């Protein structure tokens, strides 16, 4: 199973995002259109709190949680898929292999284009 091809794995990642309790809760808040109060997010992990700091940039597309990374004039918004924590290592490994075993500095742009 290749995690790198996000376009064919949208349903998989959407399901996996919902299995992550913190990410699932954050998705519910995105759906409500309201940022959660501090008492809700106080116990969240640093990764989820980092997403919370970008709340205005979070969106859902067919139940898949995304983060807007920038806007291209006359072309629209560019989004990244939020990879659930339990799949990040496998995603990075698959991306590393798919791109010919790039080093860290060359792998970073490939990651940023996908997730």
C-alpha positions as CSV (number, residue, x, y, z in Angstrom):
1,X,0.0,0.0,0.0
2,X,1.6,3.2,-1.1
3,X,0.8,6.2,1.1
4,X,2.4,8.7,-1.3
5,X,-0.4,8.8,-3.9
6,X,-2.8,10.9,-1.8
7,X,-5.3,11.4,-4.7
8,X,-6.2,7.7,-4.7
9,X,-6.0,7.4,-0.9
10,X,-8.3,10.3,0.1
11,X,-11.0,8.0,1.6
12,X,-8.3,6.0,3.5
13,X,-6.8,9.2,5.0
14,X,-10.2,10.6,5.8
15,X,-11.0,7.4,7.7
16,X,-7.7,7.4,9.4
17,X,-8.0,11.1,10.4
18,X,-11.3,10.2,12.1
19,X,-9.6,7.3,14.0
20,X,-7.2,9.8,15.6
21,X,-9.1,11.1,18.6
22,X,-7.5,14.6,18.7
23,X,-7.7,15.1,15.0
24,X,-11.3,13.9,14.9
25,X,-12.2,16.4,17.6
26,X,-10.5,19.2,15.7
27,X,-12.3,18.2,12.5
28,X,-15.6,18.5,14.4
29,X,-14.7,22.0,15.5
30,X,-13.8,22.9,11.9
31,X,-17.2,21.6,10.8
32,X,-18.8,23.8,13.4
33,X,-16.9,26.8,12.1
34,X,-15.8,27.8,15.7
35,X,-12.3,27.5,17.2
36,X,-12.4,25.3,20.3
37,X,-12.0,27.0,23.7
38,X,-8.7,26.5,25.6
39,X,-10.2,24.0,28.1
40,X,-10.9,21.6,25.1
41,X,-7.4,21.8,23.6
42,X,-5.4,22.1,26.8
43,X,-4.5,18.3,26.9
44,X,-3.9,18.0,23.1
45,X,-0.5,17.0,21.7
46,X,1.9,19.7,20.4
47,X,1.2,18.6,16.9
48,X,-2.6,19.1,17.2
49,X,-2.1,22.4,19.0
50,X,0.1,23.5,16.0
51,X,-2.9,22.7,13.7
52,X,-5.2,24.6,16.1
53,X,-2.9,27.7,15.7
54,X,-3.7,27.5,12.0
55,X,-7.5,27.0,12.5
56,X,-8.5,29.6,10.0
57,X,-6.5,27.7,7.3
58,X,-8.1,24.3,8.0
59,X,-10.8,23.0,5.6
60,X,-12.6,19.8,4.7
61,X,-13.0,18.3,1.3
62,X,-15.0,15.1,1.0
63,X,-14.4,14.5,4.7
64,X,-10.6,14.9,4.2
65,X,-9.0,17.4,6.6
66,X,-6.7,19.9,4.8
67,X,-4.6,22.9,5.6
68,X,-4.4,25.8,3.1
69,X,-0.7,26.5,2.6
70,X,-0.9,29.4,0.2
71,X,-3.0,31.1,-2.4
72,X,-2.0,31.2,-6.1
73,X,-3.3,34.4,-7.8
74,X,-5.9,33.5,-10.4
75,X,-5.5,29.8,-9.6
76,X,-7.0,29.3,-6.1
77,X,-5.8,27.9,-2.9
78,X,-3.2,25.2,-2.5
79,X,-3.9,22.7,0.3
80,X,-2.0,20.0,2.1
81,X,-3.5,16.8,3.4
82,X,-3.1,16.5,7.2
83,X,-1.4,13.1,7.6
84,X,-2.5,11.3,10.8
85,X,0.3,10.9,13.3
86,X,0.2,7.1,13.1
87,X,1.0,7.2,9.3
88,X,3.7,10.0,9.2
89,X,6.7,7.7,9.3
90,X,5.3,5.4,6.6
91,X,4.4,8.4,4.5
92,X,7.9,9.8,4.7
93,X,9.5,6.4,4.0
94,X,7.2,5.9,1.0
95,X,7.9,9.4,-0.3
96,X,11.7,8.9,0.2
97,X,11.6,5.7,-1.8
98,X,9.3,7.0,-4.5
99,X,11.6,10.0,-5.2
100,X,14.8,8.0,-5.5
101,X,16.1,8.1,-1.9
102,X,16.4,11.9,-1.7
103,X,18.3,13.4,1.2
104,X,16.5,15.4,3.9
105,X,16.9,18.7,2.2
106,X,15.6,17.5,-1.2
107,X,12.8,15.5,0.4
108,X,11.4,18.4,2.3
109,X,9.9,20.2,-0.8
110,X,8.4,16.9,-2.0
111,X,6.7,16.5,1.4
112,X,5.5,20.1,1.4
113,X,3.8,19.6,-1.9
114,X,1.9,16.6,-0.7
115,X,1.2,16.8,3.0
